Each structure stands twice: as C-alpha cells, then as structure tokens.
C-alpha cells in the first residue's frame, strides 16, 4: 500500500513528537504531502535557538491538517491530555534531549527527557488504546562495537549518558509491546544530516566555520568515520516502518557506508569554495571511532534502500545553508 493510500485511510492524527526539530520537521512535512493529519508536538527545548526551529516549521505549521501543540513530554498529565483531546491513530516519537557529548555534562536532563519522556508516551498510548509507534533511537547504543553494526549485536557498553538513555528507551518500549500489545519499531538512526540539521552537528558547524574563514576544531586526526545518512532517506525509512506495524522490531536506518570526517570537510570546502583551516585536538572519550549500519534487516522487513549519495547530500545541505544563513541564529 502506498503511503498516501495508507494515510488517507486514517481518520485521526499521526502524533509526531519533536516536530520542530531537524528530523521531525521533515517527517511532518512528508506526512502532510501524503495526505495525513499531523498532531505536531515540541517544547522548543533551548539546547539550540528557538528561532531556528521556527524556521524549520514555517512552511507547514499553518497547514489545515496540522495541529501544533507546544508541550513537554516529561509531564505525563500533558502527554495524556494530548490523547484525551485528539483522535490519535499512531505515534512517531522523535523528541529527545539531544547531544552525545553534551549529555556528559547534562546527564540528568538527558535521562529525564529521553527515558521519562518515552515512558510517558508509552503509558499514554496504553491508556488511550493507541497501538502503533515508531521510536527514534540512535546508533550510539552500539558504542565501539565491531562494524558493520547489526541489530543483534550487544548494546550494553554505552560511551555516554545519551546512548544509555536511548537503549533504556528501547527496553521500556519492548516491555510495553510485551505486556500491552503495542506494535513498535525502534529505528536506530545513523548520523543524519541535511537541511535544517542542528547547528552543533559537525556538518553544519564546519560549514559555518569554513564560510567564515575560521579554524575547524577537529577532535582526533580526522580519520574518525561515521555512517552519514541524508535526512530524506531517514524519513523514507520511518514512513515505511509506520506501515509495517511489527509487534516489536529494532532496525538500523543508515547509509551502510563509513566516511572519514576529513572527506566530509573536503566536500564542504569544495562546495563552499573556501579553504578548510583545520586545528586538531585530542579525541573525546564519548565518541565512537567508527559507525556503520548493516541495513539488511530494514530492507528485508520494509524495503528500506537509501538513495542519496554523500556528494549529493552535502551539495543539497550547502545550498540550503547558503540560502538561509542570514536567517539562522549566530552560534
């Protein structure tokens, strides 16, 4: 069944938490294009500027099939109220306290949002009789496991509190699937990039510094490699997981290619037409040395197949950045 056909059969809303964020705003836009109604929820957490998040949602916030609610998922009464007041058909839970390295300094805030907030979503779904959830988690749960990461690899050596919080959220989700019959797909997302990405993420941060002629603070020697995945491919995977409706599955959504940071910097400099001035710093213990997804399970379960190459994705990001940089907050 095509996404548009599936969404038109729904009478209620798709609840998207974290809808003003990077991935959430793209997902909400995609769902609206497919004919769905979206209950978009975000608390505009001050981890980065509210003005950038407002920019993310300006194209669709006033759409006739959108209800936007500013709310904090850490409050169960507020979350339960969303289910009491709106006919919710399914949930995509992307709201989180972001920041792998930041979680080292703010562990309480990270765990409070990512664990208690997820528990509140699950409990409100149970109470409200809503059975379908796609839970956004992270490749960081694998730590420094051998690559490519498979979903059946141990995920019990988190390198920082953020990873621990995401693994805990998955375990909570499993318990609700087991006890209460919720249908849950936990999507482990790999280094998502593209237009609207957070300003603290490497690609956005380095683009800003290269454009300004400033030095790039590089942790390590530039060989640390990541599975950079373009945001439209991630949204494709989330939408496909929504249709699949498994009892409980964990799936990787990535590009299945590990790319050294130095290569990403070279592409950014080339697209921006400026020199990248590198300054190397000691590595960070909270960083994995390499990430790379085995996506064969997602392909088998619901046909996941990323399409956007790194070269294409960096070009599209730089185009967005240059078109919007005057409207983006200074960092």
NULOTOR-6018 format. One record per residue (C-alpha): residue number from 1; residue in three letters; z, x, y. Coordinates in steps of 0.05 Angstrom, whole numbers, plus 5000, padded with zeros to 4 digits. Each point is the difference from the previous one (the first is absolute). Example, Ala and Ser with C-alpha at 12.3 -4.5 7.8 and 13.67 -1.06 7.14 Angstrom:
# NULOTOR-6018
(1,'ala',(5156,5246,4910))
(2,'ser',(4987,5027,5069))
# end
This chain:
# NULOTOR-6018
(1,'unk',(5000,5000,5000))
(2,'unk',(4981,5028,5068))
(3,'unk',(5056,5012,5052))
(4,'unk',(4974,4945,5046))
(5,'unk',(4997,4950,4943))
(6,'unk',(5071,5017,4978))
(7,'unk',(5028,4995,5070))
(8,'unk',(4968,4933,5015))
(9,'unk',(5033,4970,4939))
(10,'unk',(5068,5015,5031))
(11,'unk',(5032,4947,5043))
(12,'unk',(5055,5045,5027))
(13,'unk',(5010,5067,5031))
(14,'unk',(4996,5071,4975))
(15,'unk',(5063,5032,5028))
(16,'unk',(4985,5071,5023))
(17,'unk',(5062,5041,5020))
(18,'unk',(4988,5060,5044))
(19,'unk',(4939,4964,5027))
(20,'unk',(5000,5037,5067))
(21,'unk',(4999,5067,4964))
(22,'unk',(4942,5044,4980))
(23,'unk',(4983,4971,4932))
(24,'unk',(5029,4931,5012))
(25,'unk',(4956,4987,5061))
(26,'unk',(4938,5018,4961))
(27,'unk',(5021,4957,4941))
(28,'unk',(5014,4940,5044))
(29,'unk',(4932,5007,5033))
(30,'unk',(4966,5004,4932))
(31,'unk',(5036,4938,4974))
(32,'unk',(4980,4960,5061))
(33,'unk',(4927,5020,4991))
(34,'unk',(5006,4976,4928))
(35,'unk',(5024,4931,5024))
(36,'unk',(5075,5007,4985))
(37,'unk',(5056,4978,5045))
(38,'unk',(5049,5056,5017))
(39,'unk',(5073,4998,5017))
(40,'unk',(5006,5068,5034))
(41,'unk',(5070,5029,5006))
(42,'unk',(5022,5063,5035))
(43,'unk',(5063,5023,5037))
(44,'unk',(4964,5052,5043))
(45,'unk',(5047,5055,4975))
(46,'unk',(5006,5054,5053))
(47,'unk',(4980,5056,4953))
(48,'unk',(4938,5002,5042))
(49,'unk',(4978,4964,5063))
(50,'unk',(4996,4925,5001))
(51,'unk',(4939,5005,5046))
(52,'unk',(4959,5032,4944))
(53,'unk',(5019,4945,4952))
(54,'unk',(4981,4948,5052))
(55,'unk',(4932,5035,5003))
(56,'unk',(4994,4994,4924))
(57,'unk',(5006,4925,5000))
(58,'unk',(4966,4979,5064))
(59,'unk',(4934,4981,4965))
(60,'unk',(5032,4949,4954))
(61,'unk',(5070,4981,5025))
(62,'unk',(4975,4936,5033))
(63,'unk',(4955,4979,4942))
(64,'unk',(5007,4927,4982))
(65,'unk',(5021,5017,4929))
(66,'unk',(5054,5050,5020))
(67,'unk',(5073,4987,5013))
(68,'unk',(5033,5063,5026))
(69,'unk',(5076,5006,4994))
(70,'unk',(5040,5057,5028))
(71,'unk',(5056,5007,4949))
(72,'unk',(5042,5052,4964))
(73,'unk',(4998,4999,4924))
(74,'unk',(5069,5030,4996))
(75,'unk',(5029,4931,5015))
(76,'unk',(4998,4955,4939))
(77,'unk',(5010,4937,5042))
(78,'unk',(4939,5017,5042))
(79,'unk',(4957,5015,4939))
(80,'unk',(5023,4937,4964))
(81,'unk',(4984,4961,5062))
(82,'unk',(4928,5023,4997))
(83,'unk',(4993,4969,4931))
(84,'unk',(5036,4936,5022))
(85,'unk',(4956,4990,5060))
(86,'unk',(4931,5020,4974))
(87,'unk',(4960,4983,4937))
(88,'unk',(4994,5070,4972))
(89,'unk',(4953,5011,4941))
(90,'unk',(5007,5075,4989))
(91,'unk',(5030,5062,5032))
(92,'unk',(4976,5070,5016))
(93,'unk',(5061,5041,5018))
(94,'unk',(4981,5060,5042))
(95,'unk',(5059,5002,5050))
(96,'unk',(5039,5064,4993))
(97,'unk',(5038,5052,5039))
(98,'unk',(4946,5052,5003))
(99,'unk',(5002,5076,4999))
(100,'unk',(5007,5047,4941))
(101,'unk',(5030,5056,5040))
(102,'unk',(5035,4953,5049))
(103,'unk',(5039,4969,4942))
(104,'unk',(5038,5066,4991))
(105,'unk',(5032,4989,5069))
(106,'unk',(5004,4923,4996))
(107,'unk',(5018,4985,4927))
(108,'unk',(5043,4939,5015))
(109,'unk',(4945,4966,5041))
(110,'unk',(4948,5017,4947))
(111,'unk',(5039,4973,4941))
(112,'unk',(5025,4939,5039))
(113,'unk',(4929,4978,5016))
(114,'unk',(4964,5022,4938))
(115,'unk',(5050,4977,4948))
(116,'unk',(5040,4944,5032))
(117,'unk',(4938,4974,5035))
(118,'unk',(4962,4998,4935))
(119,'unk',(5058,4966,4965))
(120,'unk',(5000,4947,5054))
(121,'unk',(4926,4987,4989))
(122,'unk',(5009,4994,4925))
(123,'unk',(5061,4955,5006))
(124,'unk',(4964,4954,5051))
(125,'unk',(4941,4996,4953))
(126,'unk',(5045,4981,4942))
(127,'unk',(5035,4946,5041))
(128,'unk',(4935,4975,5029))
(129,'unk',(4962,4997,4934))
(130,'unk',(4946,5049,5024))
(131,'unk',(4976,5041,4941))
(132,'unk',(4948,5050,5023))
(133,'unk',(5015,5067,5033))
(134,'unk',(4963,5064,5015))
(135,'unk',(5052,5052,5017))
(136,'unk',(4978,5061,5040))
(137,'unk',(5034,5063,4976))
(138,'unk',(4981,5073,5004))
(139,'unk',(4972,5061,4963))
(140,'unk',(5063,5036,5024))
(141,'unk',(5037,4971,4940))
(142,'unk',(4965,5052,4957))
(143,'unk',(5032,5059,5036))
(144,'unk',(4971,5065,4974))
(145,'unk',(4975,4972,4934))
(146,'unk',(4937,5031,4969))
(147,'unk',(4935,4971,5027))
(148,'unk',(4964,4955,4994))
(149,'unk',(5058,4951,5005))
(150,'unk',(5000,4946,4947))
(151,'unk',(5041,4937,5005))
(152,'unk',(5038,5017,4936))
(153,'unk',(5023,5068,5027))
(154,'unk',(5075,5007,5013))
(155,'unk',(5017,4979,5071))
(156,'unk',(5073,5022,5001))
(157,'unk',(4998,5064,5042))
(158,'unk',(4990,4975,5072))
(159,'unk',(4993,5055,5052))
(160,'unk',(5030,4958,5057))
(161,'unk',(5035,4933,5012))
(162,'unk',(4935,4965,5017))
(163,'unk',(4973,5013,4929))
(164,'unk',(5067,4978,4970))
(165,'unk',(4998,4936,5040))
(166,'unk',(4929,4983,4977))
(167,'unk',(5017,5013,4927))
(168,'unk',(5063,4957,5007))
(169,'unk',(4957,4944,5029))
(170,'unk',(4955,5003,4939))
(171,'unk',(5059,4996,4953))
(172,'unk',(5027,4939,5037))
(173,'unk',(4932,4968,4996))
(174,'unk',(4998,5011,4925))
(175,'unk',(5068,4967,4991))
(176,'unk',(4976,4938,5038))
(177,'unk',(4936,4997,4959))
(178,'unk',(5041,5005,4937))
(179,'unk',(5054,4951,5019))
(180,'unk',(4964,4949,5043))
(181,'unk',(4927,5003,4978))
(182,'unk',(4972,5028,5065))
(183,'unk',(4930,5029,4993))
(184,'unk',(5002,5068,5034))
(185,'unk',(4952,5058,5010))
(186,'unk',(5032,5062,5029))
(187,'unk',(4945,5039,5036))
(188,'unk',(5016,5074,5009))
(189,'unk',(4960,5020,5061))
(190,'unk',(4974,5071,5011))
(191,'unk',(4996,5032,5070))
(192,'unk',(4965,4942,5034))
(193,'unk',(4960,5018,5063))
(194,'unk',(4951,4967,5047))
(195,'unk',(4999,4960,5065))
(196,'unk',(5069,4976,5023))
(197,'unk',(5037,5052,4959))
(198,'unk',(5070,5019,5023))
(199,'unk',(5003,5055,5053))
(200,'unk',(5047,5043,4959))
(201,'unk',(4953,5005,4941))
(202,'unk',(4964,5067,4995))
(203,'unk',(4928,4977,5013))
(204,'unk',(5019,4960,5062))
(205,'unk',(5048,5053,5025))
(206,'unk',(4952,5057,4991))
(207,'unk',(4942,4962,5031))
(208,'unk',(5042,4989,5062))
(209,'unk',(5020,5073,5004))
(210,'unk',(4930,5026,4988))
(211,'unk',(4973,4954,5054))
(212,'unk',(5053,5026,5048))
(213,'unk',(4987,5073,4983))
(214,'unk',(5071,5008,4974))
(215,'unk',(5025,5039,4940))
(216,'unk',(5006,4965,4933))
(217,'unk',(5068,5011,4966))
(218,'unk',(4982,5008,4927))
(219,'unk',(5055,5000,4948))
(220,'unk',(4981,5053,4949))
(221,'unk',(4934,5036,4996))
(222,'unk',(4953,4940,5003))
(223,'unk',(4986,4997,4926))
(224,'unk',(5046,4941,4986))
(225,'unk',(4954,4946,4973))
(226,'unk',(5002,4925,5006))
(227,'unk',(4963,4941,4971))
(228,'unk',(4974,4973,5066))
(229,'unk',(4977,4928,4992))
(230,'unk',(4963,4960,5052))
(231,'unk',(5034,4936,5023))
(232,'unk',(4943,4953,4980))
(233,'unk',(5003,5026,4929))
(234,'unk',(5075,4986,4998))
(235,'unk',(4989,4930,5027))
(236,'unk',(4947,4989,4946))
(237,'unk',(5051,5019,4948))
(238,'unk',(5055,4956,5028))
(239,'unk',(4954,4939,5004))
(240,'unk',(4976,5012,4928))
(241,'unk',(5073,5006,4977))
(242,'unk',(5016,4934,5034))
(243,'unk',(4947,4966,4958))
(244,'unk',(5021,5034,4935))
(245,'unk',(5071,4970,4998))
(246,'unk',(5032,5043,4946))
(247,'unk',(5069,4987,4973))
(248,'unk',(5021,5069,5022))
(249,'unk',(4956,5061,5010))
(250,'unk',(5004,5065,5038))
(251,'unk',(4932,5026,5024))
(252,'unk',(4976,5060,5039))
(253,'unk',(4955,4987,5060))
(254,'unk',(4969,5066,5022))
(255,'unk',(4935,5039,5004))
(256,'unk',(5013,5044,4939))
(257,'unk',(4984,5063,5040))
(258,'unk',(5050,5051,5024))
(259,'unk',(4977,5031,5066))
(260,'unk',(5033,5060,5034))
(261,'unk',(5027,4986,5070))
(262,'unk',(4958,5057,5026))
(263,'unk',(4937,4961,4981))
(264,'unk',(5024,4939,5037))
(265,'unk',(5014,5041,5062))
(266,'unk',(4930,5032,4997))
(267,'unk',(4968,4930,4996))
(268,'unk',(5041,4975,5059))
(269,'unk',(4982,5060,5042))
(270,'unk',(4927,4992,4982))
(271,'unk',(4998,4926,5017))
(272,'unk',(5039,5010,5065))
(273,'unk',(4957,5060,5020))
(274,'unk',(5061,5043,5015))
(275,'unk',(5036,5059,4970))
(276,'unk',(5061,4989,4956))
(277,'unk',(5054,5049,5021))
(278,'unk',(5046,5008,4941))
(279,'unk',(5073,5022,5000))
(280,'unk',(5030,5008,4931))
(281,'unk',(5073,4982,4987))
(282,'unk',(5045,5002,4939))
(283,'unk',(4988,4946,4947))
(284,'unk',(5044,4939,4998))
(285,'unk',(5041,4985,4938))
(286,'unk',(4986,4926,5008))
(287,'unk',(4925,5010,4990))
(288,'unk',(4964,4999,4933))
(289,'unk',(4952,5058,4989))
(290,'unk',(4944,4956,4976))
(291,'unk',(4985,4926,4988))
(292,'unk',(4942,4971,4962))
(293,'unk',(4994,4931,4969))
(294,'unk',(4975,4981,4932))
(295,'unk',(4970,4932,5018))
(296,'unk',(4973,4982,4932))
(297,'unk',(5052,4946,4989))
(298,'unk',(4984,4964,5065))
(299,'unk',(4926,5005,4983))
(300,'unk',(5012,4971,4931))
(301,'unk',(5046,4944,5024))
(302,'unk',(4961,4976,5060))
(303,'unk',(4940,5043,5013))
(304,'unk',(5029,5046,5053))
(305,'unk',(4948,5051,5023))
(306,'unk',(5008,5036,5067))
(307,'unk',(4936,5007,5039))
(308,'unk',(5013,5039,5064))
(309,'unk',(4993,5076,4997))
(310,'unk',(5046,5044,5040))
(311,'unk',(4943,5021,5046))
(312,'unk',(4982,4928,5015))
(313,'unk',(5073,4980,5009))
(314,'unk',(5016,5056,5048))
(315,'unk',(4938,4983,5041))
(316,'unk',(5022,4927,5004))
(317,'unk',(5071,5019,5019))
(318,'unk',(4976,5048,5055))
(319,'unk',(4954,4946,5027))
(320,'unk',(5058,4952,5004))
(321,'unk',(5046,5052,5030))
(322,'unk',(4951,5020,5055))
(323,'unk',(4987,4927,5017))
(324,'unk',(5074,4983,5005))
(325,'unk',(5038,5062,5019))
(326,'unk',(5010,4978,5072))
(327,'unk',(5034,4937,4974))
(328,'unk',(5043,5036,4949))
(329,'unk',(5070,5020,5022))
(330,'unk',(5012,5074,5014))
(331,'unk',(5041,5033,4945))
# end
